[in-house]
Amino acid sequence: MQFLISLFLYLFLSNPLLAQTEERLVIIGNKTGLTELTLKDARDIFKGKMTFWKNQEEVIIVLPSPKSDDASGVAREIFQTSVTGMQKHWLALVFQGRANPPVFVQSTLEAINYVNKNPGAIAALYCKSSDVPASITIKLKY
């Protein structure tokens, strides 16, 4: 019986159709000049280490607000800390005058709409990739 349960779990969890629906880190951008990005480079961008894209568009960071469903996933994957740690990181940068504050959004849809309307905007989401238009998705290389 244990073998059957193990086999079922293996087949269920390794199904590629199911894997596509799980939530994960998704990066989107508008006129950033990027089509793909390593996780290290994504971390550098979202930590405020870049102010302009190669095409001279200003970098506009879009992050989930602390109460957003995406916040803990983004904080963990990008900042390698908690939501509070992510906020502290940005507060320190802004108060030191080293960066403009990020735009905080309440939902995946709000992030998508903001990025679509603002050239140079880049957002980190923690959602199902099927929820995001392919036209603005930046491929994340692990």
C-alpha positions in Angstrom: 0.0 0.0 0.0 2.8 2.4 0.9 4.4 1.7 -2.5 1.2 2.7 -4.3 0.9 6.0 -2.3 4.5 6.8 -3.1 4.0 6.0 -6.8 0.9 8.2 -6.9 2.7 11.1 -5.2 5.7 10.8 -7.6 3.5 10.7 -10.7 1.3 13.5 -9.4 4.2 15.8 -8.4 6.3 15.2 -11.5 3.5 15.8 -14.0 4.7 18.7 -16.2 1.1 20.1 -16.7 0.8 20.4 -12.9 4.3 22.0 -12.6 3.2 24.8 -14.9 0.5 25.9 -12.5 2.5 26.1 -9.4 3.4 29.6 -8.1 6.9 30.7 -8.6 9.0 33.8 -9.2 8.1 35.6 -12.4 9.8 38.8 -13.7 8.0 41.2 -16.1 9.3 44.3 -17.7 8.5 47.1 -20.2 11.3 48.5 -22.4 14.0 47.2 -20.2 16.1 45.8 -23.1 16.0 42.4 -21.3 14.6 39.1 -22.6 16.2 36.9 -20.0 17.9 37.4 -16.7 19.8 35.3 -14.2 18.6 35.2 -10.6 21.7 37.0 -9.5 21.1 39.8 -11.9 17.5 40.0 -10.9 18.5 40.3 -7.2 20.9 43.1 -8.1 18.2 45.0 -10.0 15.5 44.6 -7.4 18.0 45.6 -4.6 18.5 49.0 -6.3 21.9 48.5 -7.8 20.9 49.8 -11.2 19.3 53.1 -12.0 19.2 53.1 -15.8 18.7 50.4 -18.5 21.2 50.2 -21.4 18.5 51.9 -23.5 18.6 54.9 -21.1 15.1 54.2 -19.7 15.0 54.8 -15.9 14.7 51.6 -13.9 11.3 51.6 -12.1 11.2 48.9 -9.5 7.7 47.4 -8.9 7.3 45.2 -5.8 4.3 43.6 -4.0 3.0 45.5 -1.0 3.6 43.9 2.3 -0.1 42.6 2.5 0.0 41.3 -1.1 -0.2 37.5 -1.7 3.1 37.8 -3.7 5.1 39.6 -1.0 6.5 36.7 1.0 7.6 34.7 -2.1 9.3 37.7 -3.6 11.0 38.6 -0.3 12.3 35.1 0.0 13.4 34.6 -3.6 14.8 38.0 -4.4 15.9 39.5 -1.1 16.5 36.2 0.7 14.7 37.5 3.8 11.2 38.3 5.1 8.8 40.9 3.9 9.9 43.1 6.8 13.5 42.6 5.7 12.6 43.6 2.1 11.0 46.8 3.4 13.9 47.6 5.7 16.3 47.2 2.7 14.4 49.8 0.6 13.8 52.2 3.5 17.6 52.3 4.1 18.3 52.9 0.4 15.7 55.7 0.1 16.7 57.5 3.4 20.3 57.4 2.4 19.4 59.0 -0.9 20.8 56.1 -3.0 17.6 55.2 -4.8 14.1 56.2 -5.6 11.5 54.2 -3.7 9.9 51.2 -5.5 6.3 51.2 -6.6 4.3 48.9 -4.3 1.3 47.2 -5.8 -1.5 45.1 -4.2 -1.9 42.4 -6.8 -0.4 40.6 -9.8 -3.0 42.3 -12.0 -2.0 45.8 -10.7 1.7 45.0 -11.3 1.0 43.9 -14.9 -1.1 47.0 -15.6 1.6 49.3 -14.1 4.4 47.7 -16.0 2.4 47.8 -19.3 1.9 51.6 -18.9 5.4 52.5 -17.7 8.5 52.1 -19.9 11.5 51.1 -17.8 9.3 49.3 -15.2 10.3 45.9 -13.9 8.3 43.8 -11.5 8.9 40.7 -9.4 5.8 38.6 -8.8 5.3 35.3 -7.1 2.4 33.8 -9.0 1.3 31.3 -11.6 3.2 32.0 -14.8 0.0 31.4 -16.8 -1.4 34.6 -15.1 1.2 36.8 -16.9 1.2 37.8 -20.6 4.2 36.3 -22.4 4.8 39.6 -24.2 6.2 41.2 -21.0 7.7 38.2 -19.3 11.4 38.2 -18.8 12.8 34.6 -18.8 14.4 33.9 -15.4 17.5 31.6 -15.6 18.4 29.8 -12.4 
